[in-house]
Amino acid sequence: MNCLICKHTHMKEGTTILPIERGNAILLVTDIPAQICANCGEPYLDEDTARDVQELANETLAGEISYAKARGERTVLVAPFA
């Protein structure tokens, strides 16, 4: 796999953090397994992991978006992936 940012070809196993913003809520999903570019640090998720992160975000933010919108303030949530 080539990095889309720097075109480097060497990846290493690691974890990443992904911020997901919906309405006034921000969810930080932590400890996501990823392939990390050894040169620039850009993270890449495989399809299954990306789908799992999306499901986690949907479940976690389902009740929080309307709550945050009603209060008119930004809410930051943190959800560990593992």
Sequence and secondary structure as in RCSB ss.txt:
>XXXX:A:sequence
MNCLICKHTHMKEGTTILPIERGNAILLVTDIPAQICANCGEPYLDEDTARDVQELANETLAGEISYAKARGERT
VLVAPFA
>XXXX:A:secstr
   TTT    EEEEEEEEEEEETTEEEEEEEEEEEEETTT  EE  HHHHHHHHHHHHHHHTTHHHHHHHHTS E
EEEEE  
